[in-house]
Amino acid sequence: MDYFVRRYQPGDEDDIVKLLNEVFRGWPKFDLQCSPLDHWRWKFIDNPPKVTVVFLAVSDGKIIGCSHGLPQRLKISEQILLSCQGADATTSSDFGGMGVHSEIKLHKVAFMKNAGIHLYFSVSANPILIDKNKREKHHALPFTLEKLLRIRDIDLHLKMVSSEKDLFKEIRFPHIENNQQV
């Protein structure tokens, strides 16, 4: 089966959300106050840096794979760098094991280098990707990731763990009013 990889183009949104919904058996996996399509646009198009990092694999005019990035500005010391967090990558089950994800990733990484994205990171619970990254020694951290936390109330969390040596004193997301979940 032949396919090619390209960047997202306006008009692809419905087919991308349909693929995500099919493969993940519901996407996203939490209650929304908007449609999944509006959530996708907010998450991947209307991001603060205004950089879209969405790559697709297409076969016979149908989207059969996708990989998304969440661009963000990251301050390290006095320098602000454009970074990108990997998110919501999938391949249609009909194309599994054919290297679709790897091919998408090659295009995505080349784009990010040209776009001035200095740091790319992702976390996955997908055993296939975990094994692949171990074999290829990609993105190995100098320590083992032991747990991930989902913090619903950032202000309360910072208040409860606050100390004089805290790295983060305050986190704000200006595009989300009153820290509401989207």
C-alpha positions as CSV (number, residue, x, y, z in Angstrom):
1,M,0.0,0.0,0.0
2,D,1.4,3.4,-1.0
3,Y,1.2,6.5,1.0
4,F,2.9,9.9,1.2
5,V,3.6,12.3,4.1
6,R,2.7,16.0,4.1
7,R,2.0,18.9,6.4
8,Y,-1.5,19.7,7.6
9,Q,-3.6,21.8,5.2
10,P,-6.8,23.7,6.1
11,G,-9.7,21.4,5.4
12,D,-8.0,18.3,6.9
13,E,-9.5,18.8,10.3
14,D,-12.6,16.6,10.1
15,D,-10.6,13.6,8.7
16,I,-7.9,14.0,11.3
17,V,-10.4,14.1,14.2
18,K,-12.2,11.1,12.6
19,L,-8.9,9.1,12.5
20,L,-8.1,10.0,16.1
21,N,-11.5,9.1,17.3
22,E,-11.4,5.7,15.5
23,V,-7.9,4.6,16.6
24,F,-8.2,5.9,20.2
25,R,-11.8,4.7,20.5
26,G,-12.9,8.2,21.4
27,W,-10.8,11.3,21.3
28,P,-10.1,13.2,23.4
29,K,-10.7,11.0,26.4
30,F,-12.2,13.7,28.6
31,D,-15.4,15.8,28.8
32,L,-15.3,18.9,26.7
33,Q,-17.3,22.1,26.7
34,C,-16.9,22.2,22.9
35,S,-16.8,19.8,20.0
36,P,-13.8,17.5,19.5
37,L,-13.2,19.4,16.2
38,D,-13.1,22.8,18.1
39,H,-10.8,21.3,20.7
40,W,-8.5,20.0,18.0
41,R,-8.3,23.5,16.4
42,W,-7.7,25.1,19.8
43,K,-5.0,22.6,20.7
44,F,-3.1,22.4,17.4
45,I,-3.8,25.5,15.3
46,D,-4.6,28.4,17.8
47,N,-1.5,27.8,19.9
48,P,0.3,30.9,21.4
49,P,3.4,30.6,19.2
50,K,1.2,30.4,16.1
51,V,3.2,27.5,14.7
52,T,1.4,24.5,13.4
53,V,3.2,21.2,13.7
54,V,0.8,18.6,12.3
55,F,2.0,16.0,9.8
56,L,-0.2,13.5,7.9
57,A,0.3,10.2,6.0
58,V,-2.2,10.0,3.1
59,S,-3.1,7.0,0.9
60,D,-5.6,7.2,-1.9
61,G,-6.8,10.6,-0.6
62,K,-7.5,9.3,2.9
63,I,-5.6,10.3,6.0
64,I,-4.1,7.1,7.4
65,G,-1.7,8.5,10.0
66,C,-1.0,11.7,11.9
67,S,1.5,13.2,14.3
68,H,0.9,16.4,16.2
69,G,3.2,18.8,18.1
70,L,2.4,21.4,20.7
71,P,4.7,24.3,20.1
72,Q,5.6,26.4,23.2
73,R,8.1,28.9,24.3
74,L,10.4,27.6,26.9
75,K,12.6,29.9,29.0
76,I,16.0,28.4,29.9
77,S,18.1,30.8,32.0
78,E,17.7,34.2,30.2
79,Q,17.0,32.7,26.7
80,I,13.5,31.9,25.4
81,L,13.5,29.0,23.0
82,L,10.8,27.6,20.8
83,S,10.2,24.0,21.8
84,C,7.6,21.3,20.8
85,Q,5.9,18.6,22.8
86,G,4.8,15.5,20.8
87,A,1.2,14.6,21.1
88,D,-1.6,12.6,19.6
89,A,0.3,10.4,17.0
90,T,-1.5,7.5,15.4
91,T,-1.7,5.3,12.4
92,S,-4.7,3.5,11.0
93,S,-4.7,-0.2,11.9
94,D,-4.8,-1.1,8.2
95,F,-1.3,0.5,7.9
96,G,0.2,-0.8,11.2
97,G,3.8,-2.2,11.0
98,M,4.5,-0.4,7.7
99,G,6.7,2.4,9.1
100,V,4.1,5.1,8.7
101,H,4.8,6.7,12.1
102,S,8.6,6.6,11.5
103,E,8.2,8.3,8.1
104,I,5.9,11.0,9.5
105,K,8.5,11.6,12.3
106,L,11.3,12.1,9.8
107,H,9.3,14.8,8.0
108,K,8.2,16.4,11.3
109,V,11.7,16.5,12.7
110,A,13.1,18.1,9.5
111,F,10.3,20.7,9.6
112,M,11.0,21.5,13.3
113,K,14.7,22.0,12.6
114,N,13.9,24.5,9.8
115,A,11.3,26.2,11.9
116,G,13.8,27.0,14.7
117,I,12.4,24.6,17.2
118,H,15.3,23.9,19.5
119,L,13.9,21.1,21.8
120,Y,11.4,18.3,21.0
121,F,10.1,16.0,23.7
122,S,7.3,13.5,24.1
123,V,6.0,11.0,26.6
124,S,4.2,7.8,25.5
125,A,2.6,4.9,27.2
126,N,2.5,3.1,23.9
127,P,4.5,-0.2,24.3
128,I,5.4,-0.2,20.6
129,L,6.9,3.3,20.7
130,I,8.7,2.6,24.0
131,D,10.3,-0.6,22.6
132,K,11.2,1.3,19.3
133,N,12.8,4.2,21.2
134,K,14.8,1.7,23.4
135,R,16.1,-0.1,20.3
136,E,17.0,3.1,18.5
137,K,18.3,4.8,21.7
138,H,16.2,7.9,20.9
139,H,15.4,10.6,23.5
140,A,16.9,8.6,26.4
141,L,16.7,10.6,29.6
142,P,19.5,10.4,32.2
143,F,16.9,9.1,34.6
144,T,13.8,6.8,34.7
145,L,10.5,8.5,34.4
146,E,8.5,7.1,37.4
147,K,5.2,8.9,37.2
148,L,3.1,11.5,35.5
149,L,0.7,13.8,37.3
150,R,-2.4,15.5,36.0
151,I,-2.8,18.6,38.0
152,R,-6.4,20.1,37.7
153,D,-5.8,23.1,40.0
154,I,-2.4,24.5,39.4
155,D,-2.7,27.3,42.0
156,L,-3.7,24.8,44.7
157,H,-0.9,22.5,43.7
158,L,1.8,25.2,43.8
159,K,0.4,26.3,47.2
160,M,0.6,22.8,48.7
161,V,4.2,22.0,47.4
162,S,5.6,25.5,47.8
163,S,9.1,25.9,49.3
164,E,11.9,28.5,49.1
165,K,13.7,26.3,46.5
166,D,10.8,25.9,44.1
167,L,11.7,26.1,40.4
168,F,8.2,27.2,39.5
169,K,6.6,30.0,41.5
170,E,3.6,30.6,39.2
171,I,2.3,29.2,35.9
172,R,-0.3,31.0,33.9
173,F,-2.0,30.2,30.6
174,P,-3.4,33.5,29.3
175,H,-5.5,31.8,26.6
176,I,-7.5,29.9,29.3
177,E,-9.7,32.1,31.4
178,N,-9.8,31.3,35.1
179,N,-7.9,28.1,34.5
180,Q,-10.9,26.4,33.0
181,Q,-10.3,23.0,31.4
182,V,-10.6,22.8,27.7
